[in-house]
Amino acid sequence: MHIQTLPILNSSFNAINYSPSSLSSSSSAHFLIPCPPTTAAHCTKIVYLKKSGFFSLGKRVSKSPNGKRNHGGYGLVSVRCEEGSKGKDDGFYMRRCVEIARKAVGCTSPNPMVGCVIVKDGNIVGEGFHPKAGQPHAEVFALRDAGNLAENGIAYVSLEPCNHYGRTPPCTEALIKGKVKKVVVGMVDPNPIVASKGVNKLRDAGIEVTVGVEEELCKKLNEAYIHQMLTGKPFVTLRYTLSVNGHLTDHLGEEAINSGGYYSQLLQEYDAIILSSSSLKDKYSIIESKEPGANQPLQIIIAKSPNSPIEVPSLTTQATSKVIVFTDKETDMQTRTAQQGIETVVLDRINLVAILKYCKDQGLCSVMLDLRGSTGDFEEIIREGFKEHLLQKFVVEVLPTWGESEEEAFNEELKNLGQRVELKNLRPIISGKSVLLEGYF
């Protein structure tokens, strides 16, 4: 067993690079690293690299042929902070749950992202998150991490523990067996199979339960999952780019597509992205997230013209499984895409309802409508989206450039829509040299 000790004195957390492949299946490594600055004079965080836990630093990703997202092997890690968390309130630990849950961004759909923290005598003794559908839930990983220290401890979990048998056993039973004395829940699960049943089961077992801590933060974490549960439809975000003088443009910010850029992160977060065939220009290329280990979204290509400029080169089976073309008439393109193994759906009229139904049938919860290329491909879809209340969120990138648009009519259409649609929770975000505007319809 190798132990590395780092000096600790008013230092901030620094990640330790390691190679999971260097660890054998039976070995583990412990590292002592600094915690974030706290009121305590000295704080030690112990990172255990082992085969089971909650962290996935160096995970491998595999993609299934049906386009759904899947994880491959895991080098899971657990983190235990011995000091430094004393005196914190419930909100602190719930925010930590959300932070941990986001480690699985883009990987859990159609399941929600969930994080869990076990606290004993003011110290965090166990943490865990749900890595993917079919894998154990966050509470199980956190209880494993805490071991016997979970007894008489407090479990914080961002989403209500389940109380039913699915692909995994009920988390309520695990918490009861772990002998925690209290459970703090961020929000009740909107899934009718759960919906307060987990809370009631814990209370019936004599465990104290508090609900609604950092509830809005927990809801935002799983806004797509919640929307799908409440409406039966995928969560749809409209994304487009404007010049500083308000004209539509196909361009993205210089850093947007790089790892850490907002567009790369959106591609990692969403299950599917809707694109115009004309945005692909002369040669078809797959738009990919550059985030390390990211799962890639299903690309839905809208082709309304018989002369749609899609040129499909030879693609791997893995790549073709992430692409589908929707067209409103049978064209030569259908033959070309069929030869490459790319699924093509021919509709009497391209409409958003049909596209979203396809996504729902594939188990996809979130869709990004990316307004680039020919606005003619999107005009009817956007109008339908607003009329039928199919759009939930928008992300607008404002570039620091002065531009002109060849789509003046569509610009006016967007402006007119803005006069009729109430925007909520508008929030500006600096992204490189651009400004993002994020909000809800």
C-alpha positions in Angstrom: 0.0 0.0 0.0 1.5 3.3 -1.0 0.8 6.5 1.0 1.7 9.9 -0.1 1.4 12.8 2.4 1.3 16.4 1.2 1.9 19.5 3.4 -1.3 21.1 4.6 -1.3 24.8 5.6 -4.0 27.2 4.5 -4.0 25.4 1.1 -6.7 24.9 -1.4 -7.7 21.5 -2.9 -5.5 20.3 -5.7 -6.4 17.3 -7.7 -3.9 14.4 -7.8 -3.2 12.9 -11.2 -3.1 9.1 -11.2 -3.5 6.3 -13.7 -6.3 3.8 -12.8 -4.6 1.3 -15.0 -1.6 1.2 -12.6 -3.8 -0.3 -9.9 -4.4 -4.0 -9.9 -7.9 -5.3 -9.2 -6.9 -6.2 -5.7 -4.9 -3.2 -4.8 -5.8 0.2 -3.4 -3.9 3.4 -2.9 -4.4 6.1 -0.2 -3.5 9.7 -0.7 -3.6 12.4 1.9 -4.5 15.7 0.3 -5.5 19.2 1.5 -9.1 20.1 2.1 -10.6 23.5 1.2 -9.7 26.2 3.7 -11.9 25.9 6.8 -12.1 27.3 10.3 -10.1 24.2 11.5 -6.4 24.7 11.7 -5.6 21.5 9.9 -7.8 19.4 7.7 -7.0 16.1 6.0 -8.9 14.5 3.1 -8.1 10.9 2.4 -8.7 9.6 -1.1 -9.0 5.8 -1.4 -8.6 4.5 -4.9 -10.5 1.2 -5.1 -12.8 -0.9 -7.2 -16.0 0.3 -5.6 -17.0 3.8 -4.4 -18.5 6.8 -6.1 -15.9 8.7 -8.1 -15.1 8.1 -11.7 -11.9 9.9 -12.5 -10.5 8.2 -15.6 -13.7 6.3 -16.5 -14.0 4.6 -19.9 -17.1 5.2 -21.9 -18.8 2.8 -24.3 -21.7 3.6 -26.6 -24.5 1.2 -27.3 -25.7 0.6 -30.9 -29.1 1.9 -30.2 -27.8 5.4 -29.4 -28.4 5.3 -25.7 -25.6 6.3 -23.3 -23.7 3.8 -21.4 -20.6 3.6 -19.2 -18.0 1.0 -19.5 -15.5 0.1 -16.8 -15.1 2.1 -13.7 -12.1 2.9 -11.5 -14.3 4.1 -8.6 -13.0 6.2 -5.8 -14.3 7.2 -2.4 -13.5 10.4 -0.5 -13.6 10.9 3.2 -13.0 14.2 5.0 -11.9 13.7 8.6 -12.1 17.3 9.6 -13.3 20.6 8.2 -17.0 20.0 7.8 -17.9 20.5 11.4 -20.4 23.3 12.1 -21.9 23.3 8.6 -25.6 23.4 8.1 -27.9 21.1 6.1 -27.6 23.3 3.1 -23.8 22.8 3.0 -24.1 19.1 2.8 -26.9 19.2 0.3 -24.9 21.4 -2.0 -22.1 18.8 -1.7 -24.7 16.1 -2.8 -25.5 18.1 -5.9 -21.8 18.7 -6.6 -21.1 14.9 -6.4 -24.2 14.0 -8.5 -22.9 16.1 -11.4 -19.9 13.8 -11.7 -22.3 11.6 -13.8 -23.6 14.4 -16.0 -24.9 13.0 -19.3 -24.6 9.4 -18.2 -27.7 8.6 -16.1 -30.5 9.3 -18.5 -33.3 8.3 -18.3 -32.5 8.1 -14.6 -31.9 11.3 -12.5 -28.5 12.4 -11.2 -28.3 11.8 -7.4 -25.7 12.5 -4.8 -25.5 11.3 -1.2 -23.4 12.3 1.8 -23.2 10.5 5.2 -22.3 12.7 8.1 -21.3 11.5 11.6 -20.4 13.9 14.5 -20.1 16.8 12.1 -17.7 15.0 9.8 -18.3 13.6 6.3 -17.7 9.8 6.6 -19.1 8.6 3.2 -20.1 9.9 -0.2 -21.6 8.5 -3.4 -23.4 9.2 -6.6 -25.5 7.3 -9.1 -23.2 6.6 -12.1 -25.7 5.2 -14.7 -29.0 3.4 -15.1 -28.8 -0.1 -13.8 -25.9 0.7 -11.4 -26.4 1.0 -7.6 -27.9 4.3 -6.4 -26.0 7.1 -4.6 -27.1 5.9 -1.2 -25.6 2.5 -1.6 -22.2 3.9 -2.6 -22.2 6.3 0.3 -23.2 3.7 2.8 -20.4 1.4 1.5 -18.0 4.2 1.8 -19.0 5.0 5.4 -19.1 1.4 6.5 -19.9 1.0 10.2 -19.6 4.8 10.7 -23.0 5.2 9.1 -24.7 4.0 12.2 -26.4 6.9 14.0 -25.2 9.2 11.3 -27.2 11.6 9.0 -27.7 10.8 5.4 -28.1 13.7 3.0 -29.5 12.8 -0.5 -30.4 15.2 -3.3 -33.5 13.1 -4.4 -35.9 11.1 -2.3 -34.6 7.5 -1.8 -36.6 4.9 -3.8 -38.8 2.4 -2.1 -39.4 -0.1 -4.9 -37.6 -2.9 -6.6 -36.4 -2.1 -10.1 -33.1 -3.0 -11.6 -31.7 -2.3 -8.1 -33.2 -2.9 -4.6 -34.9 -0.1 -2.6 -32.5 2.5 -1.2 -34.8 2.9 1.8 -33.9 -0.6 2.9 -30.2 0.1 2.6 -30.6 3.2 4.8 -32.6 1.3 7.4 -30.1 -1.5 7.4 -27.3 1.1 7.7 -28.9 2.3 10.9 -28.8 6.0 10.1 -30.7 8.1 12.6 -31.8 10.9 10.2 -32.2 11.4 6.4 -32.3 14.9 4.8 -33.9 14.9 1.4 -33.4 17.7 -1.2 -36.6 17.1 -3.0 -39.4 14.5 -3.4 -39.1 12.3 -6.4 -41.8 13.2 -9.0 -41.8 9.6 -10.3 -45.2 8.3 -9.3 -43.6 5.0 -8.3 -41.7 6.9 -5.6 -43.5 10.1 -4.8 -43.2 10.3 -1.0 -43.3 6.6 -0.5 -39.6 6.6 0.3 -40.0 9.3 2.9 -43.0 7.5 4.5 -41.1 4.2 4.6 -38.1 5.8 6.4 -40.4 7.6 8.9 -42.3 4.4 9.6 -39.0 2.8 10.4 -38.4 5.4 13.1 -35.9 7.5 11.1 -36.3 11.3 11.3 -36.7 12.8 7.8 -36.4 16.4 6.6 -37.5 17.3 3.1 -36.9 20.4 0.9 -33.3 21.5 1.8 -31.8 23.4 -1.2 -34.9 22.2 -3.1 -34.5 24.6 -6.1 -30.9 23.6 -6.6 -31.9 19.9 -6.6 -34.7 20.6 -9.0 -32.3 22.4 -11.4 -29.9 19.5 -11.3 -32.6 17.2 -12.8 -34.9 19.6 -14.7 -35.0 17.3 -17.7 -35.9 14.3 -15.6 -38.6 16.2 -13.7 -40.1 17.6 -16.8 -40.3 14.1 -18.4 -41.9 12.7 -15.3 -44.5 15.4 -15.1 -45.4 15.7 -18.8 -44.2 12.5 -20.5 -42.3 14.6 -23.0 -38.6 15.4 -23.4 -37.2 18.7 -22.0 -36.3 21.0 -25.0 -33.8 23.8 -25.0 -33.6 26.3 -27.9 -30.0 27.4 -28.5 -28.9 30.1 -31.0 -26.2 32.7 -31.5 -26.5 36.5 -32.0 -24.1 39.2 -33.0 -23.9 42.1 -30.7 -26.3 44.1 -32.9 -28.9 41.3 -32.7 -28.5 39.3 -35.9 -28.6 35.5 -36.1 -25.3 33.9 -36.9 -24.0 30.3 -37.4 -20.8 31.1 -35.7 -19.8 29.9 -32.2 -17.5 31.6 -29.8 -13.8 30.8 -30.1 -13.7 28.7 -27.0 -17.2 27.3 -27.1 -16.4 24.0 -28.8 -13.2 23.3 -26.8 -13.1 21.2 -23.6 -14.7 23.3 -20.9 -16.5 25.5 -23.4 -20.2 26.0 -23.0 -21.2 24.3 -26.3 -19.0 21.3 -25.6 -20.6 21.0 -22.1 -24.1 21.3 -23.6 -23.4 18.4 -26.0 -22.3 16.3 -23.0 -25.4 17.2 -21.1 -28.2 16.6 -23.7 -29.4 13.3 -24.9 -30.1 14.6 -28.4 -29.4 17.6 -30.6 -31.6 18.7 -33.6 -29.6 20.2 -36.5 -30.4 21.6 -39.9 -28.9 19.7 -42.8 -27.5 23.0 -44.2 -25.5 23.6 -41.1 -23.3 20.6 -42.1 -22.3 22.5 -45.3 -20.2 20.6 -47.8 -19.1 17.5 -45.9 -20.9 15.6 -43.1 -19.1 15.6 -39.8 -20.2 14.5 -36.4 -20.5 17.3 -33.8 -18.8 16.1 -30.7 -18.4 17.2 -27.1 -14.7 17.6 -26.2 -15.3 16.9 -22.5 -13.1 14.0 -21.3 -15.0 10.7 -21.4 -18.2 12.5 -22.6 -21.1 10.5 -24.0 -22.1 12.0 -27.4 -25.7 13.1 -28.1 -27.9 11.5 -30.8 -27.8 13.9 -33.8 -31.1 14.5 -35.4 -30.7 16.0 -38.9 -33.6 17.9 -40.4 -33.6 17.8 -44.3 -36.5 19.6 -45.9 -35.1 20.1 -49.3 -34.5 17.4 -52.0 -31.1 19.1 -52.5 -30.2 19.0 -48.8 -26.4 19.3 -48.7 -25.6 16.2 -46.7 -22.6 14.3 -47.9 -22.3 11.1 -45.9 -18.9 9.5 -46.0 -18.1 6.0 -44.6 -19.0 6.0 -40.9 -18.3 3.4 -38.3 -21.2 1.5 -36.9 -20.7 3.4 -33.6 -21.0 6.7 -35.5 -24.1 5.8 -37.6 -25.9 4.7 -34.4 -25.7 8.3 -33.2 -27.3 9.8 -36.3 -30.9 9.9 -37.6 -32.3 11.9 -40.5 -35.8 13.3 -40.6 -37.1 14.4 -44.0 -40.5 15.4 -45.4 -40.1 13.7 -48.7 -38.4 10.7 -50.2 -35.2 11.9 -51.9 -31.9 10.4 -53.1 -30.6 11.2 -49.6 -32.7 8.5 -48.1 -31.0 6.0 -50.4 -27.5 7.4 -49.6 -28.1 7.3 -45.8 -29.6 3.9 -45.9 -26.6 2.5 -47.6 -24.5 3.9 -44.8 -26.8 2.3 -42.1 -28.1 5.7 -41.0 -31.8 5.6 -40.0 -34.0 7.9 -42.1 -37.6 8.8 -41.1 -39.9 10.2 -43.8 -42.8 12.3 -42.6 -45.6 13.9 -44.5 -44.6 17.1 -42.7 -41.6 17.6 -40.5 -42.9 18.5 -37.0 -41.5 18.8 -33.5 -44.2 16.5 -32.0 -43.1 13.6 -34.2 -39.4 14.2 -33.4 -40.0 14.4 -29.7 -42.1 11.2 -29.8 -39.2 9.4 -31.4 -36.9 10.7 -28.7 -39.2 9.6 -25.9 -39.5 6.1 -27.5 -35.7 5.9 -27.4 -35.7 6.8 -23.7 -34.2 10.3 -24.3 -35.1 12.9 -21.7 -33.4 16.1 -23.0 -33.1 17.6 -26.5 -31.3 20.7 -27.7 -32.7 22.5 -30.8 -29.6 24.1 -32.3 -30.6 27.0 -34.5 -27.8 27.1 -37.1 -27.9 26.7 -40.8 -31.0 27.3 -42.9 -33.7 28.9 -40.7 -36.2 27.6 -43.1 -35.7 24.2 -41.6 -36.6 25.5 -38.2 -39.3 28.1 -38.8 -42.3 25.8 -38.6 -40.8 23.8 -35.8 -40.1 26.8 -33.6 -43.6 28.2 -34.3 -45.1 24.8 -33.3 -42.8 24.7 -30.3 -44.2 27.9 -28.9 -47.8 27.3 -29.8 -47.8 23.8 -28.2 -45.6 24.8 -25.3 -42.9 22.3 -26.3 -39.9 24.5 -25.5 -38.8 24.9 -21.9 -35.5 26.6 -21.9 -33.2 28.8 -24.1 -29.5 29.5 -24.3 -28.4 32.5 -26.4 -24.8 33.2 -27.1 -24.0 36.9 -27.9 -20.8 37.3 -29.8 -18.6 40.4 -29.6 -19.0 41.0 -33.3 -21.1 43.3 -35.5 -23.0 41.2 -38.0 -25.6 41.2 -40.8 -28.1 38.5 -41.3 -29.5 37.1 -44.6 -32.5 35.8 -42.7 -34.2 39.1 -41.9 -37.6 37.6 -42.1 -36.7 35.0 -39.5 -35.1 37.6 -37.3 -38.4 39.5 -37.2 -40.2 36.2 -36.5 -38.0 35.7 -33.4 -38.5 39.3 -32.3 -42.3 38.9 -32.6 -42.2 35.7 -30.6 -40.3 37.5 -27.9 -43.1 40.0 -27.6 -45.6 37.2 -26.9 -43.5 34.9 -24.7 -42.8 35.5 -21.1 -39.2 34.8 -20.1 -38.3 33.6 -16.6 -35.2 33.4 -14.5 -33.0 35.2 -17.1 -29.3 34.8 -16.2 -26.2 36.3 -17.9 -23.0 34.2 -17.9 -19.6 35.2 -19.2 -18.1 32.5 -21.5 -14.8 33.4 -23.0 -15.3 36.6 -25.0 -19.0 35.9 -25.4 -22.0 36.5 -23.1 -24.5 33.7 -22.6 -28.2 34.4 -21.7 -29.9 31.5 -20.1 -33.5 31.4 -19.1 -36.9 29.6 -19.3 -40.1 30.1 -21.3 
